[in-house]
């Protein structure tokens, strides 16, 4: 199998930063790149703060946290990021954006470099077609928040080699993660089940069956979910929820995957959840307050 010593993360948003932290804690050298250069130091600051909280809770030592932070370096260009043994694309959940990044990476990659996408719903086979190495391309879907969540979905495209798959499994397990194999169908396993449930909760709100508080309370106490579906939607980002629903609706041509009009309206308003300060909850105060 390919030996992985260094990992580049392309995309320094919440997911990219979380993956970078998990990989650095796992002992790998990390190159972090973003099309907006200012996001990289912001991500490094968020990672340092996250590790400090873990030190305060006794989950790691200060020395281990410092070592992990020191392993993360900015990559000023895609060419620099492409020097890593494994490059993980963690950009916005938009197929055109992802394909553009992958195509721009290709001229700079070494012959043995592995490529992965952290997409939560988009076809690995289609993304691989934007590269020169579909046999060395795979889906590595980390759950959010990546440093905490134990699962990594591993998705093979039609051309992904057995060696690439085995290397991906070994890499994820070296981070202390548990892997599950998902076939290359829209939204894979977790989001194929989870996001339509969230969409149905939004329909329940839209139709007036319950308000935000009652819907979330019902699922937390009635189904033993750690977060209510609307709270979870805000955590994921309503734009991400909508993007996944659109992938399901377009890819499976089944009306049961039609995005709720209220979800569409919230995204159009820029009410994207926690990251924008408002979604199904308002995050401007000390305690999130339901908006409906």
SEDRENVO-708198 format. One record per residue (C-alpha): residue number from 1; y, x, z negated. Coordinates in Angstrom, 3 decimals, always signed. Example, Ala and Ser with C-alpha at 12.3 -4.5 7.8 and 13.67 -1.06 7.14 Angstrom:
<nodes>
<k = 1 | c2 = -4.500 | c1 = +12.300 | c3 = -7.800>
<k = 2 | c2 = -1.060 | c1 = +13.670 | c3 = -7.140>
</nodes>
This chain:
<nodes>
<k = 1 | c2 = +0.000 | c1 = +0.000 | c3 = +0.000>
<k = 2 | c2 = +3.632 | c1 = +0.982 | c3 = +0.474>
<k = 3 | c2 = +5.042 | c1 = +2.770 | c3 = -2.567>
<k = 4 | c2 = +8.223 | c1 = +1.141 | c3 = -3.843>
<k = 5 | c2 = +10.608 | c1 = +3.306 | c3 = -5.820>
<k = 6 | c2 = +13.963 | c1 = +1.873 | c3 = -4.817>
<k = 7 | c2 = +15.021 | c1 = -1.718 | c3 = -4.139>
<k = 8 | c2 = +18.165 | c1 = -2.997 | c3 = -2.455>
<k = 9 | c2 = +19.503 | c1 = -6.463 | c3 = -3.198>
<k = 10 | c2 = +21.766 | c1 = -7.932 | c3 = -0.521>
<k = 11 | c2 = +23.894 | c1 = -10.591 | c3 = -2.173>
<k = 12 | c2 = +25.512 | c1 = -10.127 | c3 = -5.596>
<k = 13 | c2 = +25.893 | c1 = -13.759 | c3 = -6.620>
<k = 14 | c2 = +24.097 | c1 = -15.330 | c3 = -9.558>
<k = 15 | c2 = +20.648 | c1 = -14.967 | c3 = -7.995>
<k = 16 | c2 = +21.255 | c1 = -11.499 | c3 = -6.593>
<k = 17 | c2 = +22.587 | c1 = -10.238 | c3 = -9.915>
<k = 18 | c2 = +19.671 | c1 = -11.785 | c3 = -11.770>
<k = 19 | c2 = +17.135 | c1 = -10.195 | c3 = -9.431>
<k = 20 | c2 = +18.917 | c1 = -6.843 | c3 = -9.712>
<k = 21 | c2 = +18.662 | c1 = -7.051 | c3 = -13.516>
<k = 22 | c2 = +14.966 | c1 = -7.941 | c3 = -13.442>
<k = 23 | c2 = +14.205 | c1 = -5.120 | c3 = -11.008>
<k = 24 | c2 = +16.248 | c1 = -2.531 | c3 = -12.925>
<k = 25 | c2 = +14.589 | c1 = -3.506 | c3 = -16.215>
<k = 26 | c2 = +11.287 | c1 = -3.039 | c3 = -14.377>
<k = 27 | c2 = +12.169 | c1 = +0.628 | c3 = -13.882>
<k = 28 | c2 = +13.276 | c1 = +0.666 | c3 = -10.239>
<k = 29 | c2 = +16.415 | c1 = +2.203 | c3 = -8.788>
<k = 30 | c2 = +18.582 | c1 = -0.647 | c3 = -7.488>
<k = 31 | c2 = +21.203 | c1 = -0.700 | c3 = -4.743>
<k = 32 | c2 = +23.389 | c1 = -3.816 | c3 = -4.897>
<k = 33 | c2 = +25.391 | c1 = -4.910 | c3 = -1.859>
<k = 34 | c2 = +27.585 | c1 = -7.886 | c3 = -1.069>
<k = 35 | c2 = +29.749 | c1 = -8.755 | c3 = +1.923>
<k = 36 | c2 = +32.583 | c1 = -9.270 | c3 = -0.604>
<k = 37 | c2 = +32.726 | c1 = -5.831 | c3 = -2.309>
<k = 38 | c2 = +34.470 | c1 = -7.148 | c3 = -5.430>
<k = 39 | c2 = +31.378 | c1 = -9.184 | c3 = -6.327>
<k = 40 | c2 = +29.310 | c1 = -6.061 | c3 = -7.017>
<k = 41 | c2 = +31.274 | c1 = -4.813 | c3 = -10.068>
<k = 42 | c2 = +31.469 | c1 = -8.428 | c3 = -11.250>
<k = 43 | c2 = +27.681 | c1 = -8.635 | c3 = -11.011>
<k = 44 | c2 = +27.287 | c1 = -5.303 | c3 = -12.813>
<k = 45 | c2 = +29.493 | c1 = -6.620 | c3 = -15.619>
<k = 46 | c2 = +27.449 | c1 = -9.822 | c3 = -15.863>
<k = 47 | c2 = +24.211 | c1 = -7.811 | c3 = -15.987>
<k = 48 | c2 = +25.561 | c1 = -5.551 | c3 = -18.751>
<k = 49 | c2 = +26.656 | c1 = -8.612 | c3 = -20.735>
<k = 50 | c2 = +23.261 | c1 = -10.269 | c3 = -20.257>
<k = 51 | c2 = +21.434 | c1 = -7.171 | c3 = -21.473>
<k = 52 | c2 = +23.794 | c1 = -6.897 | c3 = -24.467>
<k = 53 | c2 = +22.814 | c1 = -10.429 | c3 = -25.467>
<k = 54 | c2 = +19.162 | c1 = -9.447 | c3 = -25.218>
<k = 55 | c2 = +19.819 | c1 = -6.438 | c3 = -27.463>
<k = 56 | c2 = +21.560 | c1 = -8.712 | c3 = -29.992>
<k = 57 | c2 = +18.517 | c1 = -11.006 | c3 = -30.028>
<k = 58 | c2 = +16.132 | c1 = -8.095 | c3 = -30.482>
<k = 59 | c2 = +14.486 | c1 = -8.606 | c3 = -27.091>
<k = 60 | c2 = +15.226 | c1 = -5.062 | c3 = -25.931>
<k = 61 | c2 = +16.760 | c1 = -1.869 | c3 = -27.304>
<k = 62 | c2 = +20.211 | c1 = -0.520 | c3 = -26.573>
<k = 63 | c2 = +18.659 | c1 = +2.548 | c3 = -24.943>
<k = 64 | c2 = +16.546 | c1 = +0.392 | c3 = -22.614>
<k = 65 | c2 = +19.544 | c1 = -1.768 | c3 = -21.732>
<k = 66 | c2 = +21.697 | c1 = +1.280 | c3 = -20.991>
<k = 67 | c2 = +18.967 | c1 = +2.776 | c3 = -18.811>
<k = 68 | c2 = +18.645 | c1 = -0.459 | c3 = -16.820>
<k = 69 | c2 = +22.407 | c1 = -0.672 | c3 = -16.248>
<k = 70 | c2 = +22.452 | c1 = +2.967 | c3 = -15.098>
<k = 71 | c2 = +19.763 | c1 = +2.257 | c3 = -12.490>
<k = 72 | c2 = +22.012 | c1 = -0.207 | c3 = -10.628>
<k = 73 | c2 = +24.378 | c1 = +1.357 | c3 = -8.115>
<k = 74 | c2 = +26.656 | c1 = -0.293 | c3 = -5.551>
<k = 75 | c2 = +25.782 | c1 = +0.030 | c3 = -1.870>
<k = 76 | c2 = +29.009 | c1 = -0.030 | c3 = +0.108>
<k = 77 | c2 = +27.338 | c1 = -0.964 | c3 = +3.386>
<k = 78 | c2 = +24.177 | c1 = -2.570 | c3 = +4.750>
<k = 79 | c2 = +23.300 | c1 = +0.834 | c3 = +6.184>
<k = 80 | c2 = +23.263 | c1 = +2.290 | c3 = +2.670>
<k = 81 | c2 = +21.239 | c1 = -0.648 | c3 = +1.327>
<k = 82 | c2 = +18.706 | c1 = -0.234 | c3 = +4.132>
<k = 83 | c2 = +17.658 | c1 = +3.171 | c3 = +2.758>
<k = 84 | c2 = +15.667 | c1 = +1.505 | c3 = -0.033>
<k = 85 | c2 = +11.885 | c1 = +1.111 | c3 = +0.127>
<k = 86 | c2 = +12.256 | c1 = -2.674 | c3 = -0.287>
<k = 87 | c2 = +15.265 | c1 = -4.758 | c3 = +0.714>
<k = 88 | c2 = +15.570 | c1 = -8.251 | c3 = -0.769>
<k = 89 | c2 = +18.022 | c1 = -10.608 | c3 = +0.913>
<k = 90 | c2 = +19.565 | c1 = -12.917 | c3 = -1.705>
<k = 91 | c2 = +22.463 | c1 = -14.481 | c3 = +0.179>
<k = 92 | c2 = +23.556 | c1 = -18.116 | c3 = +0.288>
<k = 93 | c2 = +20.859 | c1 = -20.664 | c3 = +1.248>
<k = 94 | c2 = +21.990 | c1 = -20.856 | c3 = +4.874>
<k = 95 | c2 = +19.573 | c1 = -19.875 | c3 = +7.643>
<k = 96 | c2 = +22.259 | c1 = -18.627 | c3 = +10.029>
<k = 97 | c2 = +23.804 | c1 = -16.392 | c3 = +7.352>
<k = 98 | c2 = +20.425 | c1 = -14.992 | c3 = +6.347>
<k = 99 | c2 = +19.388 | c1 = -14.278 | c3 = +9.933>
<k = 100 | c2 = +22.692 | c1 = -12.527 | c3 = +10.605>
<k = 101 | c2 = +22.238 | c1 = -10.256 | c3 = +7.577>
<k = 102 | c2 = +18.648 | c1 = -9.451 | c3 = +8.543>
<k = 103 | c2 = +19.609 | c1 = -8.658 | c3 = +12.137>
<k = 104 | c2 = +22.400 | c1 = -6.356 | c3 = +10.912>
<k = 105 | c2 = +19.966 | c1 = -4.561 | c3 = +8.593>
<k = 106 | c2 = +17.352 | c1 = -3.836 | c3 = +11.264>
<k = 107 | c2 = +19.029 | c1 = -0.857 | c3 = +13.012>
<k = 108 | c2 = +19.301 | c1 = +1.010 | c3 = +9.709>
<k = 109 | c2 = +15.803 | c1 = +0.457 | c3 = +8.303>
<k = 110 | c2 = +13.190 | c1 = +3.171 | c3 = +8.010>
<k = 111 | c2 = +9.854 | c1 = +2.556 | c3 = +9.730>
<k = 112 | c2 = +8.070 | c1 = +1.721 | c3 = +6.456>
<k = 113 | c2 = +10.773 | c1 = -0.348 | c3 = +4.760>
<k = 114 | c2 = +9.674 | c1 = -3.768 | c3 = +3.553>
<k = 115 | c2 = +11.951 | c1 = -6.778 | c3 = +3.933>
<k = 116 | c2 = +11.934 | c1 = -9.857 | c3 = +1.711>
<k = 117 | c2 = +14.003 | c1 = -12.993 | c3 = +1.362>
<k = 118 | c2 = +14.688 | c1 = -14.851 | c3 = -1.852>
<k = 119 | c2 = +15.105 | c1 = -18.086 | c3 = +0.090>
<k = 120 | c2 = +14.124 | c1 = -21.154 | c3 = -1.892>
<k = 121 | c2 = +13.307 | c1 = -23.340 | c3 = +1.097>
<k = 122 | c2 = +13.770 | c1 = -21.773 | c3 = +4.566>
<k = 123 | c2 = +10.870 | c1 = -20.801 | c3 = +6.825>
<k = 124 | c2 = +9.775 | c1 = -17.195 | c3 = +6.300>
<k = 125 | c2 = +8.365 | c1 = -17.165 | c3 = +9.830>
<k = 126 | c2 = +11.761 | c1 = -18.091 | c3 = +11.302>
<k = 127 | c2 = +13.636 | c1 = -15.573 | c3 = +9.158>
<k = 128 | c2 = +11.151 | c1 = -12.854 | c3 = +10.101>
<k = 129 | c2 = +11.866 | c1 = -13.544 | c3 = +13.777>
<k = 130 | c2 = +15.372 | c1 = -12.128 | c3 = +13.267>
<k = 131 | c2 = +13.858 | c1 = -8.724 | c3 = +12.418>
<k = 132 | c2 = +11.843 | c1 = -6.028 | c3 = +14.161>
<k = 133 | c2 = +9.037 | c1 = -6.187 | c3 = +11.562>
<k = 134 | c2 = +7.646 | c1 = -9.689 | c3 = +10.968>
<k = 135 | c2 = +4.441 | c1 = -8.082 | c3 = +9.674>
<k = 136 | c2 = +6.493 | c1 = -6.335 | c3 = +6.950>
<k = 137 | c2 = +8.531 | c1 = -9.421 | c3 = +6.012>
<k = 138 | c2 = +7.762 | c1 = -11.783 | c3 = +3.118>
<k = 139 | c2 = +9.292 | c1 = -14.410 | c3 = +0.868>
<k = 140 | c2 = +9.905 | c1 = -13.390 | c3 = -2.758>
<k = 141 | c2 = +11.320 | c1 = -16.495 | c3 = -4.407>
<k = 142 | c2 = +12.533 | c1 = -15.652 | c3 = -7.906>
<k = 143 | c2 = +13.316 | c1 = -18.599 | c3 = -10.151>
<k = 144 | c2 = +16.740 | c1 = -18.943 | c3 = -11.790>
<k = 145 | c2 = +17.590 | c1 = -17.234 | c3 = -14.103>
<k = 146 | c2 = +15.572 | c1 = -14.392 | c3 = -12.603>
<k = 147 | c2 = +15.544 | c1 = -12.116 | c3 = -15.681>
<k = 148 | c2 = +14.024 | c1 = -14.890 | c3 = -17.818>
<k = 149 | c2 = +11.825 | c1 = -17.043 | c3 = -15.593>
<k = 150 | c2 = +8.280 | c1 = -15.741 | c3 = -15.294>
<k = 151 | c2 = +7.321 | c1 = -17.095 | c3 = -11.877>
<k = 152 | c2 = +7.800 | c1 = -15.553 | c3 = -8.441>
<k = 153 | c2 = +6.638 | c1 = -17.591 | c3 = -5.463>
<k = 154 | c2 = +5.270 | c1 = -15.363 | c3 = -2.728>
<k = 155 | c2 = +5.358 | c1 = -16.800 | c3 = +0.781>
<k = 156 | c2 = +3.761 | c1 = -15.251 | c3 = +3.856>
<k = 157 | c2 = +5.098 | c1 = -15.872 | c3 = +7.327>
<k = 158 | c2 = +2.648 | c1 = -16.303 | c3 = +10.185>
<k = 159 | c2 = +2.797 | c1 = -12.560 | c3 = +10.950>
<k = 160 | c2 = +2.989 | c1 = -11.133 | c3 = +7.403>
<k = 161 | c2 = +0.291 | c1 = -8.496 | c3 = +6.946>
<k = 162 | c2 = -2.218 | c1 = -8.446 | c3 = +4.110>
<k = 163 | c2 = -0.826 | c1 = -5.070 | c3 = +3.011>
<k = 164 | c2 = +2.705 | c1 = -6.491 | c3 = +2.738>
<k = 165 | c2 = +1.419 | c1 = -9.420 | c3 = +0.699>
<k = 166 | c2 = -0.564 | c1 = -7.167 | c3 = -1.660>
<k = 167 | c2 = +2.451 | c1 = -4.883 | c3 = -2.099>
<k = 168 | c2 = +4.697 | c1 = -7.857 | c3 = -2.876>
<k = 169 | c2 = +2.275 | c1 = -9.193 | c3 = -5.488>
<k = 170 | c2 = +1.972 | c1 = -5.777 | c3 = -7.143>
<k = 171 | c2 = +5.752 | c1 = -5.357 | c3 = -7.150>
<k = 172 | c2 = +6.404 | c1 = -8.758 | c3 = -8.737>
<k = 173 | c2 = +3.714 | c1 = -8.197 | c3 = -11.350>
<k = 174 | c2 = +5.209 | c1 = -4.799 | c3 = -12.193>
<k = 175 | c2 = +8.336 | c1 = -6.707 | c3 = -13.289>
<k = 176 | c2 = +6.252 | c1 = -8.705 | c3 = -15.746>
<k = 177 | c2 = +6.232 | c1 = -11.748 | c3 = -13.481>
<k = 178 | c2 = +3.408 | c1 = -14.128 | c3 = -12.647>
<k = 179 | c2 = +2.993 | c1 = -14.865 | c3 = -8.947>
<k = 180 | c2 = +1.836 | c1 = -17.898 | c3 = -7.042>
<k = 181 | c2 = +1.025 | c1 = -18.013 | c3 = -3.344>
<k = 182 | c2 = +2.814 | c1 = -20.697 | c3 = -1.331>
<k = 183 | c2 = +2.257 | c1 = -21.473 | c3 = +2.323>
<k = 184 | c2 = +5.211 | c1 = -21.388 | c3 = +4.697>
<k = 185 | c2 = +6.191 | c1 = -25.068 | c3 = +4.618>
<k = 186 | c2 = +9.692 | c1 = -26.399 | c3 = +3.857>
<k = 187 | c2 = +10.766 | c1 = -25.637 | c3 = +0.261>
<k = 188 | c2 = +7.325 | c1 = -24.128 | c3 = -0.579>
<k = 189 | c2 = +5.821 | c1 = -25.393 | c3 = -3.878>
<k = 190 | c2 = +8.390 | c1 = -25.447 | c3 = -6.678>
<k = 191 | c2 = +11.321 | c1 = -26.911 | c3 = -4.774>
<k = 192 | c2 = +9.123 | c1 = -29.211 | c3 = -2.655>
<k = 193 | c2 = +8.308 | c1 = -30.987 | c3 = -5.936>
<k = 194 | c2 = +11.367 | c1 = -30.305 | c3 = -8.091>
<k = 195 | c2 = +14.317 | c1 = -30.965 | c3 = -5.788>
<k = 196 | c2 = +13.205 | c1 = -34.416 | c3 = -4.547>
<k = 197 | c2 = +12.854 | c1 = -35.363 | c3 = -8.223>
<k = 198 | c2 = +16.459 | c1 = -34.252 | c3 = -8.774>
<k = 199 | c2 = +17.537 | c1 = -36.169 | c3 = -5.663>
<k = 200 | c2 = +15.809 | c1 = -39.290 | c3 = -7.032>
<k = 201 | c2 = +17.651 | c1 = -38.848 | c3 = -10.323>
<k = 202 | c2 = +20.910 | c1 = -38.746 | c3 = -8.364>
<k = 203 | c2 = +19.889 | c1 = -41.964 | c3 = -6.574>
<k = 204 | c2 = +19.218 | c1 = -43.476 | c3 = -10.011>
<k = 205 | c2 = +22.792 | c1 = -42.596 | c3 = -10.986>
<k = 206 | c2 = +24.171 | c1 = -43.740 | c3 = -7.605>
<k = 207 | c2 = +22.485 | c1 = -47.134 | c3 = -7.922>
<k = 208 | c2 = +23.692 | c1 = -47.641 | c3 = -11.493>
<k = 209 | c2 = +20.247 | c1 = -47.648 | c3 = -13.123>
<k = 210 | c2 = +21.577 | c1 = -45.274 | c3 = -15.746>
<k = 211 | c2 = +24.523 | c1 = -42.979 | c3 = -16.425>
<k = 212 | c2 = +24.386 | c1 = -39.175 | c3 = -16.530>
<k = 213 | c2 = +23.654 | c1 = -38.991 | c3 = -20.250>
<k = 214 | c2 = +20.958 | c1 = -41.664 | c3 = -20.223>
<k = 215 | c2 = +19.151 | c1 = -40.236 | c3 = -17.191>
<k = 216 | c2 = +19.040 | c1 = -36.732 | c3 = -18.644>
<k = 217 | c2 = +18.052 | c1 = -38.010 | c3 = -22.094>
<k = 218 | c2 = +15.259 | c1 = -40.111 | c3 = -20.563>
<k = 219 | c2 = +13.657 | c1 = -37.165 | c3 = -18.783>
<k = 220 | c2 = +14.107 | c1 = -34.716 | c3 = -21.648>
<k = 221 | c2 = +12.603 | c1 = -37.019 | c3 = -24.272>
<k = 222 | c2 = +10.407 | c1 = -39.213 | c3 = -22.081>
<k = 223 | c2 = +8.865 | c1 = -36.505 | c3 = -19.905>
<k = 224 | c2 = +9.375 | c1 = -33.492 | c3 = -22.228>
<k = 225 | c2 = +11.558 | c1 = -31.646 | c3 = -19.696>
<k = 226 | c2 = +13.628 | c1 = -28.814 | c3 = -21.214>
<k = 227 | c2 = +16.656 | c1 = -29.863 | c3 = -19.125>
<k = 228 | c2 = +17.559 | c1 = -33.222 | c3 = -17.668>
<k = 229 | c2 = +17.497 | c1 = -33.417 | c3 = -13.846>
<k = 230 | c2 = +21.262 | c1 = -33.765 | c3 = -13.488>
<k = 231 | c2 = +21.880 | c1 = -30.917 | c3 = -15.924>
<k = 232 | c2 = +19.391 | c1 = -28.863 | c3 = -13.914>
<k = 233 | c2 = +21.110 | c1 = -29.788 | c3 = -10.646>
<k = 234 | c2 = +24.402 | c1 = -28.471 | c3 = -12.030>
<k = 235 | c2 = +22.636 | c1 = -25.295 | c3 = -13.156>
<k = 236 | c2 = +21.074 | c1 = -24.723 | c3 = -9.727>
<k = 237 | c2 = +24.283 | c1 = -25.586 | c3 = -7.858>
<k = 238 | c2 = +24.675 | c1 = -28.916 | c3 = -6.079>
<k = 239 | c2 = +25.223 | c1 = -27.109 | c3 = -2.776>
<k = 240 | c2 = +21.823 | c1 = -25.454 | c3 = -3.205>
<k = 241 | c2 = +20.174 | c1 = -28.793 | c3 = -4.051>
<k = 242 | c2 = +21.715 | c1 = -30.343 | c3 = -0.934>
<k = 243 | c2 = +20.690 | c1 = -27.406 | c3 = +1.269>
<k = 244 | c2 = +17.076 | c1 = -27.705 | c3 = +0.109>
<k = 245 | c2 = +17.040 | c1 = -31.469 | c3 = +0.636>
<k = 246 | c2 = +18.370 | c1 = -30.952 | c3 = +4.158>
<k = 247 | c2 = +15.629 | c1 = -28.404 | c3 = +4.879>
<k = 248 | c2 = +13.022 | c1 = -30.910 | c3 = +3.673>
<k = 249 | c2 = +14.584 | c1 = -33.818 | c3 = +5.592>
<k = 250 | c2 = +14.922 | c1 = -31.832 | c3 = +8.823>
<k = 251 | c2 = +11.626 | c1 = -29.989 | c3 = +8.513>
<k = 252 | c2 = +9.364 | c1 = -32.888 | c3 = +7.537>
<k = 253 | c2 = +11.166 | c1 = -35.787 | c3 = +9.254>
<k = 254 | c2 = +10.372 | c1 = -38.132 | c3 = +6.380>
<k = 255 | c2 = +13.010 | c1 = -40.571 | c3 = +5.108>
<k = 256 | c2 = +11.926 | c1 = -40.010 | c3 = +1.505>
<k = 257 | c2 = +13.735 | c1 = -36.648 | c3 = +1.687>
<k = 258 | c2 = +17.114 | c1 = -38.143 | c3 = +2.684>
<k = 259 | c2 = +19.803 | c1 = -36.564 | c3 = +0.481>
<k = 260 | c2 = +21.511 | c1 = -39.063 | c3 = -1.799>
<k = 261 | c2 = +25.022 | c1 = -39.914 | c3 = -0.507>
<k = 262 | c2 = +26.438 | c1 = -39.206 | c3 = -3.974>
<k = 263 | c2 = +25.065 | c1 = -35.661 | c3 = -3.814>
<k = 264 | c2 = +26.703 | c1 = -35.194 | c3 = -0.415>
<k = 265 | c2 = +30.010 | c1 = -36.531 | c3 = -1.749>
<k = 266 | c2 = +30.000 | c1 = -34.191 | c3 = -4.754>
<k = 267 | c2 = +29.371 | c1 = -31.161 | c3 = -2.529>
<k = 268 | c2 = +32.118 | c1 = -32.258 | c3 = -0.130>
<k = 269 | c2 = +34.474 | c1 = -32.479 | c3 = -3.120>
<k = 270 | c2 = +33.580 | c1 = -28.946 | c3 = -4.185>
<k = 271 | c2 = +31.956 | c1 = -30.258 | c3 = -7.374>
<k = 272 | c2 = +29.050 | c1 = -27.836 | c3 = -7.306>
<k = 273 | c2 = +28.072 | c1 = -27.784 | c3 = -10.984>
<k = 274 | c2 = +28.456 | c1 = -25.006 | c3 = -13.507>
<k = 275 | c2 = +29.664 | c1 = -22.409 | c3 = -11.005>
<k = 276 | c2 = +32.646 | c1 = -24.558 | c3 = -9.960>
<k = 277 | c2 = +33.316 | c1 = -26.007 | c3 = -13.435>
<k = 278 | c2 = +32.459 | c1 = -29.575 | c3 = -12.473>
<k = 279 | c2 = +29.460 | c1 = -31.475 | c3 = -11.190>
<k = 280 | c2 = +27.564 | c1 = -34.176 | c3 = -13.026>
<k = 281 | c2 = +29.141 | c1 = -32.592 | c3 = -16.094>
<k = 282 | c2 = +32.639 | c1 = -31.266 | c3 = -16.692>
<k = 283 | c2 = +32.478 | c1 = -27.705 | c3 = -18.045>
<k = 284 | c2 = +36.172 | c1 = -27.248 | c3 = -18.892>
<k = 285 | c2 = +35.727 | c1 = -27.917 | c3 = -22.609>
<k = 286 | c2 = +33.591 | c1 = -26.365 | c3 = -25.302>
<k = 287 | c2 = +30.754 | c1 = -28.832 | c3 = -24.630>
<k = 288 | c2 = +29.783 | c1 = -30.100 | c3 = -21.145>
<k = 289 | c2 = +30.879 | c1 = -33.738 | c3 = -20.784>
<k = 290 | c2 = +29.215 | c1 = -36.222 | c3 = -18.378>
<k = 291 | c2 = +31.472 | c1 = -37.141 | c3 = -15.459>
<k = 292 | c2 = +29.897 | c1 = -40.558 | c3 = -14.799>
</nodes>
